[in-house]
């Protein structure tokens, strides 16, 4: 099980969150998959979670990376563990993007 201390997450470029040296992002396709498994429309999930319809749509389509408070609302409304939506990527500080 993945346990995250949300208060230790810091926003970085692109809306992703940084937890130590681990990037935390939300997989929008997984959000859509879980919403459909629960037989919820976008509007129904919006009402159930308290997250705006257009925000959920933007997350599902990869146009927006949500705040962790939004993630908490969505996982609570869908009744799923956080690791079902979150993607964790360890950043390698020695890795260079130069050719």
C-alpha positions in Angstrom: 0.0 0.0 0.0 1.2 3.5 -0.8 0.8 6.0 1.9 1.4 9.7 1.1 1.7 12.6 3.5 -0.2 15.1 1.4 1.1 18.1 3.4 4.6 17.2 2.3 3.8 17.3 -1.4 4.9 20.5 -3.2 3.6 21.7 -6.6 6.1 21.8 -9.4 6.0 22.7 -13.1 3.2 21.1 -15.1 0.8 20.7 -12.1 2.6 17.6 -10.9 3.4 17.2 -7.2 6.8 16.5 -5.7 7.2 14.3 -2.6 10.9 14.2 -1.7 12.4 13.1 -5.0 9.3 11.3 -6.2 6.9 12.9 -8.8 3.3 12.3 -8.1 0.7 12.6 -10.9 -2.8 11.4 -11.6 -3.6 9.0 -14.4 -6.7 10.5 -16.1 -7.5 7.4 -18.0 -7.6 5.5 -14.6 -10.0 8.1 -13.2 -12.3 7.6 -16.2 -12.0 3.8 -15.9 -13.0 3.9 -12.2 -15.8 6.4 -12.8 -17.2 4.1 -15.5 -16.8 1.0 -13.3 -18.9 2.8 -10.6 -21.5 3.6 -13.4 -21.2 7.3 -12.8 -21.5 10.1 -15.3 -19.2 13.1 -15.1 -22.0 15.1 -13.6 -22.8 12.4 -11.0 -19.2 12.2 -9.9 -19.0 16.0 -9.8 -22.0 16.1 -7.4 -20.8 13.2 -5.3 -17.2 14.5 -5.0 -17.8 18.2 -4.9 -15.4 18.7 -7.8 -16.5 20.7 -10.7 -17.6 18.8 -13.9 -15.2 20.6 -16.1 -12.3 19.9 -13.7 -13.0 16.2 -13.8 -13.2 16.2 -17.6 -9.9 18.1 -17.8 -8.2 15.6 -15.5 -9.6 12.6 -17.4 -8.4 14.0 -20.7 -5.0 14.9 -19.4 -5.4 18.6 -19.8 -5.1 19.3 -16.1 -3.2 17.9 -13.2 -5.3 18.1 -10.0 -4.4 19.4 -6.6 -4.1 16.7 -3.9 -7.2 18.0 -2.2 -9.1 17.3 -5.4 -7.6 13.8 -5.6 -8.7 13.1 -2.0 -12.3 14.1 -2.9 -12.3 11.9 -6.0 -10.9 8.8 -4.4 -13.4 9.3 -1.5 -16.3 9.6 -3.9 -15.2 6.6 -5.9 -14.3 4.6 -2.8 -10.9 3.5 -4.1 -7.4 3.6 -2.6 -5.1 6.5 -3.7 -2.7 4.2 -5.5 -5.4 3.4 -8.1 -5.2 7.0 -9.5 -1.7 8.1 -8.5 1.4 7.5 -10.6 4.7 7.7 -8.7 7.9 8.3 -10.6 11.3 8.6 -8.9 13.3 11.5 -10.3 17.0 10.7 -10.9 18.9 13.9 -10.2 22.0 12.5 -12.0 20.0 11.9 -15.2 20.7 14.5 -17.9 18.5 15.4 -20.8 21.5 16.6 -22.9 22.5 14.5 -25.9 
